[in-house]
Amino acid sequence: MEQLITNGFLYKLFYNILIGITDLLPGASIALAVIALTLLVKIILIPLTYRSIKSQIQQKKLQPLLSEIRKKYADDQKKQSEAILQLYKDHKTNPFAGCFLIIIQIIVIIPLYYVFLKLDIYPELLYGFISAPEALNEMFLGVNLAQQSMVFAALAGLSQFAQLYWSPAMKEEPVSSDEPPTAQEEMMKGMQKSMKYTMPIMITVVAYIVPAAVALYWIVSNLFTIAQEINIRKKLEKNTENA
């Protein structure tokens, strides 16, 4: 699996971009190159991210209506599915909008992970027009990015918690009905609450096992995503007020 990825087009592309950026930076700083490459990837994915976050916000607003449909057709799954699909259609919301973004992110993140995992100069991987520095500066804030760092791992976990906290998918909409939530709704709420804490812990553990460069990628990526979500939410709220 590793050989398949490290011989792939995306791995070589990201590796060459990373080394090319590093060569242009003062002191051949790997940290600044990792930050720049992470931001570049996030910027390219902005259109898909916007659609995904917008869909999450719209779906959250539809939760009370979805709850009513599930209760109304609790004994008829076919009618329940038809009513839910019609609700999404009426409100021009695609519940699968985030799936494509997740697939793209997985395709991108895996080769990026291996690029950051093996920080070194491999001449055989470089394109002819890419020049490499004589040596890579792996130090950043007193941390060697090629080695493990508990501090960076903790920051990766904290930034992941903050990102989940601000995520529209994790926001709880106020319940307008006096009826108790269904078992499915209770299960979803339980999963969301659990994910808010288990995911950051998992990220912290993994970020400590791998080189600090990978942890730095997660930190920058999470902070960028938080800023995106806040910005998109404000824009959508402003558009709603002006409508």
KEPA-526667 format. One record per residue (C-alpha): residue number from 0; residue in three letters; x negated, y negated, z negated. Coordinates in Angstrom, 3 decimals, decimal comma. Last residue first. Layout:
+-----+-----+----------+----------+----------+
!   i !  aa !     east !    north !       up !
+-----+-----+----------+----------+----------+
! NUM ! ALA !        X !        Y !        Z !
...
+-----+-----+----------+----------+----------+
//
This chain:
+-----+-----+----------+----------+----------+
!   i !  aa !     east !    north !       up !
+-----+-----+----------+----------+----------+
! 242 ! ALA !   33,652 !  -37,935 !   -1,586 !
! 241 ! ASN !   31,297 !  -40,373 !   -3,329 !
! 240 ! GLU !   31,492 !  -38,540 !   -6,677 !
! 239 ! THR !   30,967 !  -35,174 !   -4,989 !
! 238 ! ASN !   27,977 !  -36,476 !   -3,021 !
! 237 ! LYS !   26,432 !  -37,771 !   -6,246 !
! 236 ! GLU !   26,952 !  -34,412 !   -7,963 !
! 235 ! LEU !   25,371 !  -32,625 !   -4,988 !
! 234 ! LYS !   22,371 !  -34,966 !   -5,013 !
! 233 ! LYS !   21,894 !  -34,602 !   -8,780 !
! 232 ! ARG !   22,013 !  -30,801 !   -8,548 !
! 231 ! ILE !   19,521 !  -30,831 !   -5,660 !
! 230 ! ASN !   17,054 !  -32,961 !   -7,636 !
! 229 ! ILE !   17,317 !  -30,878 !  -10,819 !
! 228 ! GLU !   16,953 !  -27,641 !   -8,856 !
! 227 ! GLN !   13,988 !  -28,903 !   -6,842 !
! 226 ! ALA !   12,137 !  -30,230 !   -9,908 !
! 225 ! ILE !   12,619 !  -26,861 !  -11,626 !
! 224 ! THR !   11,423 !  -25,045 !   -8,473 !
! 223 ! PHE !    8,237 !  -27,132 !   -8,360 !
! 222 ! LEU !    7,525 !  -26,357 !  -12,015 !
! 221 ! ASN !    8,087 !  -22,641 !  -11,413 !
! 220 ! SER !    5,795 !  -22,517 !   -8,369 !
! 219 ! VAL !    3,035 !  -24,455 !  -10,126 !
! 218 ! ILE !    3,130 !  -22,162 !  -13,170 !
! 217 ! TRP !    3,459 !  -18,975 !  -11,104 !
! 216 ! TYR !    0,469 !  -19,899 !   -8,926 !
! 215 ! LEU !   -1,578 !  -20,764 !  -12,007 !
! 214 ! ALA !   -0,789 !  -17,313 !  -13,417 !
! 213 ! VAL !   -2,063 !  -15,745 !  -10,183 !
! 212 ! ALA !   -5,266 !  -17,805 !  -10,432 !
! 211 ! ALA !   -5,621 !  -16,674 !  -14,073 !
! 210 ! PRO !   -6,554 !  -13,181 !  -12,901 !
! 209 ! VAL !   -4,033 !  -10,369 !  -13,603 !
! 208 ! ILE !   -3,235 !   -8,702 !  -16,934 !
! 207 ! TYR !   -2,337 !  -11,959 !  -18,682 !
! 206 ! ALA !    0,110 !  -13,002 !  -15,955 !
! 205 ! VAL !    1,755 !   -9,553 !  -16,186 !
! 204 ! VAL !    2,404 !   -9,961 !  -19,932 !
! 203 ! THR !    3,585 !  -13,571 !  -19,618 !
! 202 ! ILE !    5,830 !  -12,749 !  -16,638 !
! 201 ! MET !    7,435 !   -9,896 !  -18,592 !
! 200 ! ILE !    8,058 !  -12,172 !  -21,585 !
! 199 ! PRO !    9,499 !  -14,874 !  -19,322 !
! 198 ! MET !   11,850 !  -12,290 !  -17,718 !
! 197 ! THR !   13,019 !  -10,775 !  -21,021 !
! 196 ! TYR !   14,193 !  -14,048 !  -22,553 !
! 195 ! LYS !   16,438 !  -15,683 !  -19,968 !
! 194 ! MET !   17,167 !  -12,245 !  -18,496 !
! 193 ! SER !   18,959 !  -11,131 !  -21,683 !
! 192 ! LYS !   21,244 !  -14,158 !  -21,650 !
! 191 ! GLN !   22,065 !  -13,569 !  -17,988 !
! 190 ! MET !   22,689 !   -9,842 !  -18,509 !
! 189 ! GLY !   25,011 !  -10,529 !  -21,454 !
! 188 ! LYS !   26,965 !  -13,098 !  -19,457 !
! 187 ! MET !   27,349 !  -10,618 !  -16,601 !
! 186 ! MET !   28,545 !   -7,876 !  -18,987 !
! 185 ! GLU !   31,096 !  -10,197 !  -20,569 !
! 184 ! GLU !   32,400 !  -11,159 !  -17,145 !
! 183 ! GLN !   32,724 !   -7,499 !  -16,136 !
! 182 ! ALA !   34,503 !   -6,632 !  -19,394 !
! 181 ! THR !   37,007 !   -9,414 !  -18,725 !
! 180 ! PRO !   36,931 !  -12,712 !  -20,604 !
! 179 ! PRO !   39,589 !  -13,375 !  -23,270 !
! 178 ! GLU !   42,632 !  -15,370 !  -22,162 !
! 177 ! ASP !   42,786 !  -19,018 !  -23,191 !
! 176 ! SER !   41,719 !  -20,069 !  -19,692 !
! 175 ! SER !   39,565 !  -23,073 !  -18,917 !
! 174 ! VAL !   36,243 !  -21,417 !  -19,720 !
! 173 ! PRO !   33,371 !  -23,877 !  -19,515 !
! 172 ! GLU !   30,743 !  -22,872 !  -16,922 !
! 171 ! GLU !   27,616 !  -21,180 !  -18,219 !
! 170 ! LYS !   24,430 !  -22,132 !  -16,389 !
! 169 ! MET !   22,145 !  -19,235 !  -15,485 !
! 168 ! ALA !   22,769 !  -19,282 !  -11,725 !
! 167 ! PRO !   22,316 !  -23,060 !  -11,725 !
! 166 ! SER !   18,695 !  -22,556 !  -12,861 !
! 165 ! TRP !   17,558 !  -25,103 !  -15,437 !
! 164 ! TYR !   17,046 !  -22,548 !  -18,238 !
! 163 ! LEU !   15,629 !  -20,011 !  -15,778 !
! 162 ! GLN !   12,968 !  -22,514 !  -14,690 !
! 161 ! ALA !   12,203 !  -23,440 !  -18,295 !
! 160 ! PHE !   11,739 !  -19,764 !  -19,225 !
! 159 ! GLN !    9,473 !  -19,264 !  -16,201 !
! 158 ! SER !    7,448 !  -22,335 !  -17,190 !
! 157 ! LEU !    7,015 !  -20,885 !  -20,672 !
! 156 ! GLY !    5,897 !  -17,495 !  -19,307 !
! 155 ! ALA !    3,395 !  -19,047 !  -16,911 !
! 154 ! LEU !    2,134 !  -21,310 !  -19,681 !
! 153 ! ALA !    1,594 !  -18,259 !  -21,894 !
! 152 ! ALA !   -0,349 !  -16,510 !  -19,114 !
! 151 ! PHE !   -2,413 !  -19,648 !  -18,535 !
! 150 ! VAL !   -3,375 !  -19,753 !  -22,211 !
! 149 ! MET !   -3,995 !  -16,002 !  -22,419 !
! 148 ! SER !   -6,441 !  -16,213 !  -19,518 !
! 147 ! GLN !   -7,749 !  -13,309 !  -17,462 !
! 146 ! GLN !  -10,642 !  -13,802 !  -15,050 !
! 145 ! ALA !  -11,036 !  -15,104 !  -11,492 !
! 144 ! LEU !   -9,474 !  -18,393 !  -12,537 !
! 143 ! ASN !  -12,317 !  -19,061 !  -14,987 !
! 142 ! VAL !  -10,785 !  -21,425 !  -17,545 !
! 141 ! GLY !  -12,430 !  -24,595 !  -18,896 !
! 140 ! LEU !   -9,775 !  -26,825 !  -17,366 !
! 139 ! PHE !  -10,347 !  -25,109 !  -14,014 !
! 138 ! MET !  -13,406 !  -23,039 !  -13,109 !
! 137 ! GLU !  -13,437 !  -20,851 !   -9,966 !
! 136 ! ASN !  -15,664 !  -23,110 !   -7,886 !
! 135 ! LEU !  -16,149 !  -21,004 !   -4,782 !
! 134 ! ALA !  -19,585 !  -20,719 !   -3,170 !
! 133 ! GLU !  -21,195 !  -21,657 !    0,143 !
! 132 ! PRO !  -17,946 !  -23,207 !    1,290 !
! 131 ! ALA !  -16,051 !  -21,523 !    4,132 !
! 130 ! SER !  -15,405 !  -22,707 !    7,659 !
! 129 ! ILE !  -12,265 !  -21,739 !    9,535 !
! 128 ! PHE !  -12,296 !  -22,049 !   13,342 !
! 127 ! GLY !  -13,368 !  -18,442 !   13,964 !
! 126 ! TYR !  -10,729 !  -17,022 !   11,622 !
! 125 ! LEU !  -12,062 !  -15,631 !    8,373 !
! 124 ! LEU !  -11,445 !  -12,048 !    7,285 !
! 123 ! GLU !  -14,923 !  -10,702 !    8,171 !
! 122 ! PRO !  -16,527 !  -13,593 !    6,269 !
! 121 ! TYR !  -15,004 !  -12,417 !    2,943 !
! 120 ! ILE !  -15,482 !  -15,214 !    0,392 !
! 119 ! ASP !  -14,143 !  -14,396 !   -3,063 !
! 118 ! LEU !  -10,994 !  -14,693 !   -5,138 !
! 117 ! LYS !   -9,364 !  -11,278 !   -5,045 !
! 116 ! LEU !   -6,118 !  -11,533 !   -7,020 !
! 115 ! PHE !   -5,237 !  -14,912 !   -5,531 !
! 114 ! VAL !   -5,066 !  -13,426 !   -2,033 !
! 113 ! TYR !   -3,379 !  -10,289 !   -3,391 !
! 112 ! TYR !   -0,593 !  -12,349 !   -4,974 !
! 111 ! LEU !   -0,203 !  -14,421 !   -1,813 !
! 110 ! PRO !    0,308 !  -11,174 !    0,132 !
! 109 ! ILE !    3,124 !  -10,165 !   -2,283 !
! 108 ! ILE !    4,645 !  -13,648 !   -2,658 !
! 107 ! VAL !    5,447 !  -14,249 !    1,013 !
! 106 ! ILE !    7,480 !  -11,128 !    1,822 !
! 105 ! ILE !    9,085 !  -11,312 !   -1,632 !
! 104 ! GLN !    9,985 !  -14,968 !   -1,070 !
! 103 ! ILE !   11,508 !  -14,189 !    2,340 !
! 102 ! ILE !   13,670 !  -11,419 !    0,831 !
! 101 ! ILE !   14,774 !  -13,679 !   -2,039 !
! 100 ! LEU !   15,629 !  -16,488 !    0,399 !
!  99 ! PHE !   17,727 !  -14,103 !    2,504 !
!  98 ! CYS !   19,640 !  -12,983 !   -0,590 !
!  97 ! GLY !   20,347 !  -16,507 !   -1,842 !
!  96 ! ALA !   23,072 !  -17,266 !    0,701 !
!  95 ! PHE !   24,879 !  -13,999 !   -0,073 !
!  94 ! PRO !   27,791 !  -15,607 !   -1,930 !
!  93 ! ASN !   28,388 !  -17,917 !    1,068 !
!  92 ! THR !   30,599 !  -20,841 !    0,122 !
!  91 ! LYS !   32,846 !  -22,739 !    2,505 !
!  90 ! HIS !   35,440 !  -23,396 !   -0,239 !
!  89 ! ASP !   38,249 !  -21,706 !    1,707 !
!  88 ! LYS !   35,906 !  -18,918 !    2,827 !
!  87 ! TYR !   34,689 !  -18,219 !   -0,712 !
!  86 ! LEU !   38,297 !  -18,032 !   -1,897 !
!  85 ! GLN !   39,205 !  -15,792 !    1,036 !
!  84 ! LEU !   36,379 !  -13,402 !    0,117 !
!  83 ! ILE !   37,621 !  -13,330 !   -3,486 !
!  82 ! ALA !   41,224 !  -12,668 !   -2,406 !
!  81 ! GLU !   40,169 !   -9,833 !   -0,098 !
!  80 ! SER !   38,007 !   -8,242 !   -2,798 !
!  79 ! GLN !   40,826 !   -8,418 !   -5,366 !
!  78 ! LYS !   43,346 !   -7,069 !   -2,855 !
!  77 ! LYS !   41,125 !   -4,027 !   -2,280 !
!  76 ! GLN !   40,265 !   -3,561 !   -5,958 !
!  75 ! ASP !   43,915 !   -3,305 !   -7,000 !
!  74 ! ASP !   44,407 !   -2,734 !  -10,725 !
!  73 ! ALA !   42,685 !   -5,905 !  -11,936 !
!  72 ! TYR !   44,318 !   -7,932 !   -9,178 !
!  71 ! LYS !   45,497 !  -10,884 !  -11,274 !
!  70 ! LYS !   42,650 !  -10,552 !  -13,779 !
!  69 ! ARG !   39,980 !  -10,505 !  -11,090 !
!  68 ! ILE !   41,657 !  -13,371 !   -9,254 !
!  67 ! GLU !   41,865 !  -15,501 !  -12,407 !
!  66 ! SER !   38,189 !  -14,909 !  -13,166 !
!  65 ! LEU !   37,236 !  -15,892 !   -9,625 !
!  64 ! LEU !   39,175 !  -19,135 !  -10,049 !
!  63 ! PRO !   37,368 !  -19,910 !  -13,335 !
!  62 ! GLN !   33,991 !  -18,960 !  -11,753 !
!  61 ! LEU !   34,401 !  -21,212 !   -8,700 !
!  60 ! LYS !   32,217 !  -23,965 !  -10,152 !
!  59 ! LYS !   29,469 !  -21,404 !  -10,729 !
!  58 ! GLN !   29,745 !  -20,258 !   -7,116 !
!  57 ! GLN !   29,278 !  -23,825 !   -5,903 !
!  56 ! ILE !   26,133 !  -24,290 !   -7,999 !
!  55 ! GLN !   24,662 !  -20,992 !   -6,797 !
!  54 ! SER !   25,469 !  -21,842 !   -3,158 !
!  53 ! LYS !   23,716 !  -25,206 !   -3,456 !
!  52 ! ILE !   20,701 !  -23,465 !   -5,009 !
!  51 ! SER !   20,499 !  -20,982 !   -2,107 !
!  50 ! ARG !   21,068 !  -23,554 !    0,625 !
!  49 ! TYR !   18,412 !  -25,854 !   -0,838 !
!  48 ! THR !   15,948 !  -22,976 !   -1,252 !
!  47 ! LEU !   16,329 !  -22,009 !    2,403 !
!  46 ! PRO !   15,642 !  -25,582 !    3,564 !
!  45 ! ILE !   12,782 !  -26,017 !    1,014 !
!  44 ! LEU !   10,885 !  -22,830 !    2,014 !
!  43 ! ILE !    8,147 !  -24,713 !    3,887 !
!  42 ! ILE !    7,730 !  -27,013 !    0,873 !
!  41 ! LYS !    7,353 !  -24,053 !   -1,502 !
!  40 ! VAL !    4,662 !  -22,488 !    0,717 !
!  39 ! LEU !    2,724 !  -25,764 !    0,925 !
!  38 ! LEU !    3,082 !  -26,315 !   -2,835 !
!  37 ! THR !    1,519 !  -22,912 !   -3,540 !
!  36 ! LEU !   -1,278 !  -23,568 !   -1,032 !
!  35 ! ALA !   -2,088 !  -26,936 !   -2,615 !
!  34 ! ILE !   -2,047 !  -25,550 !   -6,172 !
!  33 ! VAL !   -4,266 !  -22,609 !   -5,178 !
!  32 ! ALA !   -6,632 !  -25,001 !   -3,358 !
!  31 ! LEU !   -6,786 !  -27,312 !   -6,373 !
!  30 ! ALA !   -7,684 !  -24,361 !   -8,593 !
!  29 ! ILE !  -10,202 !  -22,934 !   -6,097 !
!  28 ! SER !  -12,212 !  -26,148 !   -6,289 !
!  27 ! ALA !  -14,834 !  -26,329 !   -3,540 !
!  26 ! GLY !  -16,568 !  -29,172 !   -5,437 !
!  25 ! PRO !  -14,622 !  -31,783 !   -3,512 !
!  24 ! LEU !  -11,912 !  -30,159 !   -1,397 !
!  23 ! LEU !  -12,235 !  -29,463 !    2,317 !
!  22 ! ASP !  -13,845 !  -26,031 !    1,894 !
!  21 ! THR !  -11,157 !  -25,049 !   -0,599 !
!  20 ! ILE !   -8,437 !  -25,934 !    1,908 !
!  19 ! GLY !  -10,012 !  -23,664 !    4,528 !
!  18 ! ILE !  -10,521 !  -20,879 !    1,984 !
!  17 ! LEU !   -6,848 !  -21,016 !    0,934 !
!  16 ! ILE !   -5,565 !  -21,381 !    4,508 !
!  15 ! ASN !   -7,759 !  -18,458 !    5,606 !
!  14 ! TYR !   -6,470 !  -16,259 !    2,783 !
!  13 ! PHE !   -2,874 !  -17,261 !    3,488 !
!  12 ! LEU !   -3,200 !  -16,262 !    7,151 !
!  11 ! LYS !   -5,172 !  -13,092 !    6,408 !
!  10 ! TYR !   -2,545 !  -11,931 !    3,901 !
!   9 ! LEU !    0,296 !  -12,940 !    6,211 !
!   8 ! PHE !   -1,091 !  -10,965 !    9,179 !
!   7 ! GLY !   -1,655 !   -7,701 !    7,311 !
!   6 ! ASN !   -4,900 !   -5,925 !    6,469 !
!   5 ! THR !   -4,633 !   -6,844 !    2,793 !
!   4 ! ILE !   -1,012 !   -5,664 !    2,738 !
!   3 ! LEU !   -1,544 !   -2,223 !    4,281 !
!   2 ! GLN !   -4,706 !   -1,683 !    2,239 !
!   1 ! GLU !   -2,778 !   -2,431 !   -0,955 !
!   0 ! MET !    0,000 !    0,000 !    0,000 !
+-----+-----+----------+----------+----------+
//
